[in-house]
Amino acid sequence: MPTSSEVFASVTVEQMRQRRGGKWTRYGDEVLPCFVADMDFPLAPPIHNALSEQAATDDYGYTMHFAERPIAEIFSAWAARRYNWQVDPARIEGLVDIVQGIYLTLQLYTKPGDSVVTLTPTYPPLWRSVANTDRRLIDCKMQMGADQYEIDFDKLADQLDSSTKLFLLCNPHNPTGRVFTQKELQGLAELVLQNDLIVLSDEIHADLVYAPNRHIPFASISPEIQQRTITMTSATKSFNIGGLRFAIAIFGSKALQDRFNTLPKGVIGGLNSMGAMASEIAWRDCDQWLDTLVSYLESNRNHLHQQIQQRFPNIKLCKPQATYLSWLDCQQLALNQEPYEHFLEAGKIAFGNGDDFGSGGDGFVRFNFATSQTTKYWIAWPLRCHRHRAYLTHKHK
Ligand SMILES: Cc1ncc(COP(=O)(O)O)c(C=O)c1O
């Protein structure tokens, strides 16, 4: 039996082209897709086997309700084991996905005209949802430092006012790859308490953290913070089952949960049987697979970082502390078009377009490196770009 690492390494582009998901079909056969946050790896064997069995028996009927499944207890044990975080299973509710949870939170806990704060650049729905629901966006732009992005706490404090009701936090942070430290989270917590904010902490990337960094759930910062925090997460990112649509919301207080449950039940929709089952198995039986995955991704991250520094000294990047996403600052490249368009046209490689990530995203691309080291996207990259000399020429020279 090959080890999980050998399985990750054995993935080929030809195999991937058989997949029917958005990642491998949107841009056609000539393009290497490195945009959407899906991985190229096979599933953890326990999830693969359970889903195959379900398919083999045509078992696609309605499943039990969320409260009748063991999922809340299973997640609670996972949170204690992985993050030393004590979660009351009674405070967990099911969602179709996190984006649904973001919109529902905006609708339920704020009013049109209220302002909502987030740290940018950020995952597109975290900033777009604000204008889409007629709320006012306060985007506090993070700054790229020598090694990592930094929160500008003074600016953030200045930007908040009595109209600010909600903080949309992404922890760990996509696309900068930041894992916020205890001190940073405490700094945010102080501002949250001073301004009487509710927090939605999107922790979908919590499992994909590279040592010595450590994920700290925002709700675990203090009992006062827990009371005003709704944490959203899912197994879909770490276990590569995004198409199965399933997520959870963890309410830090009964009052927050009661407000959520004023929603008519039909708004959330029923449970996806495969998504719920796969998430239960992920959180119960797949610790070791996940640990191997994270160390494989870490070596991809290190290799990519080294390659970009050596080959493209005019691209700036910070090593992500979490996520399999690298955020590349291409502003110094001598290009005549947006980097995203340039790489797509000249290199036939589809990155995430920096513009989609809100303020601070212009001139950037996001590179998904969750692929086999043998496909060597990062080696193929300059060879695929006819005008790759542009990367070696400094804009101002
Ligand atoms: C920060 C963040 N939140 C949420 C999602 C998507 O979650 P869902 O598919 O459950 O809506 C992603 C996907 O990349 C993400 O990066």
PDBQT file of the ligand as one rigid body, heavy atoms in Angstrom, charges set to zero:
ROOT
HETATM    1  C1  LIG A 401     -12.046  31.926   3.981  1.00  0.00    +0.000 C 
HETATM    2  C2  LIG A 401     -13.007  31.054   3.233  1.00  0.00    +0.000 A 
HETATM    3  N1  LIG A 401     -14.270  30.932   3.681  1.00  0.00    +0.000 NA
HETATM    4  C3  LIG A 401     -15.170  30.158   3.043  1.00  0.00    +0.000 A 
HETATM    5  C4  LIG A 401     -14.820  29.462   1.901  1.00  0.00    +0.000 A 
HETATM    6  C5  LIG A 401     -15.842  28.634   1.192  1.00  0.00    +0.000 C 
HETATM    7  O1  LIG A 401     -16.693  28.021   2.070  1.00  0.00    +0.000 OA
HETATM    8  P1  LIG A 401     -18.045  27.372   1.550  1.00  0.00    +0.000 P 
HETATM    9  O2  LIG A 401     -17.716  26.569   0.342  1.00  0.00    +0.000 OA
HETATM   10  O3  LIG A 401     -18.472  26.536   2.715  1.00  0.00    +0.000 OA
HETATM   11  O4  LIG A 401     -18.994  28.488   1.275  1.00  0.00    +0.000 OA
HETATM   12  C6  LIG A 401     -13.516  29.551   1.410  1.00  0.00    +0.000 A 
HETATM   13  C7  LIG A 401     -13.154  28.835   0.184  1.00  0.00    +0.000 C 
HETATM   14  O5  LIG A 401     -12.114  28.986  -0.377  1.00  0.00    +0.000 OA
HETATM   15  C8  LIG A 401     -12.597  30.365   2.087  1.00  0.00    +0.000 A 
HETATM   16  O6  LIG A 401     -11.335  30.496   1.668  1.00  0.00    +0.000 OA
ENDROOT
TORSDOF 0
